[in-house]
Amino acid sequence: MSYTTCTEDIKLIERTVSSLANTERSIAQGSDEHLDMILNIQRGFSNVVQFISTLVNAVEKNFNLYTIEQAKEMLAKIHEIFHAAESLKDSIAKTSLQGQINSQLEVFCNELNDLREIANDLSRYRVNMDQDYNSLFND
């Protein structure tokens, strides 16, 4: 084996080691970015859960004060929440994140169920509609 061949082989080894090190750094960076993304999603869910919980409490508190028109307006706006929630859950289902945010997703779904209950109560007792709002919210 000539010295030139050995030098070329050593350079190949060095490039291979460098490539492995770069790949490892990329994985570490990607892992950090993935963790950051998961933490951001968790914070987002936490905020949304707080908003929904606050809304449910407010509607419960003011339930008997709503006029029929106000209750109808509330129901229309609440319907927007369910539409957005469905879109969000569909987006999550298309990713590999569902397992990593499962507990936050469960809390989120529980809050949506509380909101669905209060929406049904508004529908039945304030608007006096026969339609059950569960049929409108496809969760």
N, C-alpha and C positions, 0 to 999 in steps of 0.2 A: 504494500500500500504506500503510495507516495504521500509526501508531506501535504501537497495541495488537496488531495482527497481527504486526508485526515482533517485539515483545516475546514474544508467544506462541510464535513460531517459534524464537526464541533459546532459550526455555525448553525447547522440544521438542528442540532440538539438545543442550542441556545434559543433559537426561534421557537422551537417546540415548547421549551420551558416558559418562555415569555408568553406564548400563546395560552398555555395552561394558566399562568398567573393572571393574564388579562381576562380569561374566561371566569376564573374564580372571583375576580373583582366585579365583573359584570353580574354574576350570580348574587354576590353580596349586595351590590347596589340594587339589583332588581328585587331582591328579598326585602331590603329596606323600603323601597318604593311600594312594594306590595303591602307591607305592614303599614306604611303611612296611609295607603289607600283604604285598607280595612279600618284603621282608626278613624279616618275621615267619615267613612260610611257609618260606623258605630256612633260617632258624634251626631251625624245627621239624623239617624234614627232616634237618638236620645232627644234631640230638639223636636222632632215631629211628634214623638210620643208625648212630650210635655205639652205641646200645642193642642193635641187631640184631647188629652186629659183635662186641660184647662177649659177647652170648649165644652166637653161633656158636663163638667161641673157648673159652668156658666148657664148652659141650657137647663140643667136640672134646677138651678137656683131661680131662674127667671121663667120657668116653664109656664106657670099660670098667668104670667103677665103678658105673654105674646097674644096678639090678636090673630085672627085667622090668616090675614094677609102676611103678617110678620112670620108666622109659622110656615106658611108656604114659601116665603123668601128664604128662610133658614133651611128648609128642606132642599130647595134648589141649590143653595150654596154647599150644603153638606154633600149633595150628590157629586159635586165637583171634586170633593176630597176623595170619595170612593173611586172616581174615575182615575185620578192621579195616583192613588194607592195601587190600583190594578196595574197601571203602566209601570210603576216602580217595581212591583213584584215580578212582572214579566221581564223587565230588564235584568233583575237579579237572577232569575231562573236561567237566563241565557249566558250567564257567566259561571265561573267556578267558585264564586264567593259564597254561595248559599250556606254551605257547611260551616264556613268560618264566621258567619254572622247569625247563626241559627238562633241563639238566645235573644238577640236584639230583634230579629224578625218575628219571633214568637210573641214578645212583649208588644211589638207594633200591631200584630194581628189581634191580640187581646184588646188593645185600645180601640181598634177599628170595630170590633164586636160590640164594645160598650157604646161607641158612637152609633152603630147600627140600631141598637136597642133604643136609644133616646130618639133617633130619627123615626123609628116605628111608633114610639109613643107620641111624638109630635103629630105624626100622620093620623093616628087613630083618635087621639083625645083632644087635639087642638084644631086640626083641620077637618076632622070628622070624615076622613076619606075611607072608603072601603078597601082601597088598594093597599096591599102590604108592601112596604118599601124594600123588603128582602129581595123581591123579584127584580128591583132596579139595580141593586148592588151585587154584582157577581163576584163575590169573594170566594 
